[in-house]
Amino acid sequence: MADYDVIVIGAGPGGYVCAIRCAQLGLKTACVEARDTLGGTCLNIGCIPSKALLHASHALHEAEHNFAKMGLKGAAPKIDWKGMLAYKDDVIGQNTKGIEFLFKKNKVDWLKGFGSIPAAGQVKVGDAVHNTKSIIIASGSVPSTLPGIEVDEKIVVTSEGALALAKLPKKMVVIGAGVIGLELGSVYARLGAEVEVIEYLDHITPGMDSEVAKNFQKILTKQGLKFTLGAAVQGVETTKTKATVTYKLKKDDSAHQVEADVVLVATGRKPYTEGLGLDALGVEMTERGQIKTDGHWQTNIKGVYAIGDCIAGPMLAHKAEDEGMAVAEVVAGKHGHVNYGVIPGVVYTNPEVASVGATEEMLKQDGRAYKVGKFSFMGNGRAKANFMGDGFVKILADKETDRILGAHIIGPAAGDLIHEVCVAMEFGASAQDLALTCHAHPTFSEAVREAALACGDGAIHA
């Protein structure tokens, strides 16, 4: 008899969701986690704490710029940085304790410590070896850096250090204009820092619909962020209190330097598989260091599965959660499914940016005939009342069938609005289906309907 039916390695969004679903399906389940708290990078040093700081800094921005317009008079609040960090830590605590409760409720055992796989069907945690029928690796990812950059998490920081700075910087350089760099850069810009973003490519947010990316950059520039694009960072030198970033512009190979109090290295993430014993076990890996899996998330070793950031695909918490639930179904003898064509992506700046499905660039590359329906938030009454008229909704639909192929939103609550398009796409809906659905007034969601109407005879309020 095995000690467990399933052991999940890692208690991030993929791992803890997977463990709970396994237990709900009647499997005796354990989850291995070395941190003192559950939730992985996302809840402890990623998605959740960054959203807390984004929310706090946005509230300050509203007080400084919009309260007086609404007849709310008085001095704007002063920043108590230690108090803001305490608020962030309280949010983390509430969420991580919530997962502990869910583990107890669903009878999932937490095996505390680092896990390794000495053999198929065995997981070692500390000195103890546990037998199991199935192993699911959900070990996540860690920040990646560049040659010539040494991270100390004080002056040269990753996203982790950026969430716990000793004091607010006057000048911050962000290396990388992806999601993490722009979210955290916008936090510190609102808190008074001068923020310069240095990006290797000639545009921000790689993979984003180019029209949206261009508008996004304009909006962030208006908010005070400075962008240096087409720049290859050569290295970062530090003193006790400052850092100097050296970069070369690709257009003319000219060398430049910029000094900052803090340098945020936001150049992506890489799979974390160290110490699992995958080499000795003979687990196949991809060229990018990801664990190779089949259509059922199983590795080449029978009974050993992998999900989330340590396998191929977008490194998104919700993608990992979906895979976690799907692989739990597979292990329980049922059918697990993830529709990788309908996984939304969100940038939690202000305004938010959200997308799902194909971009215009992708459709052009595939030679697909499509039509575009667009609607500006300037035509949305609720957005104007809330000083959130920047941005638009853009829906891409098949020219012949009207089936929705993708959607891109930059504007208020974009991260929430995108999901009605996700549901529509999951059901194979047309733009007309969305256009004929009654939307409550006044809501931000009316902009989505208007964009769908623009795919047909035309938007009403444009």
Secondary structure, 3 states (H helix, E strand, C coil): CCCEEEEEECCCHHHHHHHHHHHHCCCCEEEEECCCCCCHHHHHHCHHHHHHHHHHHHHHHHHHHCCHHHCCCCCCCCCCHHHHHHHHHHHHHHHHHHHHHHHHHCCCEEEECCEEEEECCEEEECCEEEEEEEEEECCCEEECCCCCCCCCCCCEECHHHHCCCCCCCCEEEEECCCHHHHHHHHHHHHCCCEEEEEECCCCCCCCCCHHHHHHHHHHHHHCCCEEEECEEEEEEEECCCCEEEEEEECCCCCEEEEEECEEEECCCEEECCCCCCHHHHCCCECCCCCECCCCCCECCCCCEEECHHHCCCCCCHHHHHHHHHHHHHHHCCCCCCCCHHHCCEEECCCCEEEEEECCHHHHHHHCCCEEEEEEEHHHCHHHHHCCCCCCEEEEEEECCCCEEEEEEEEECCHHHHHHHHHHHHHCCCEHHHHHCCCCCCCCCCHHHHHHHHHCCCCCCCC
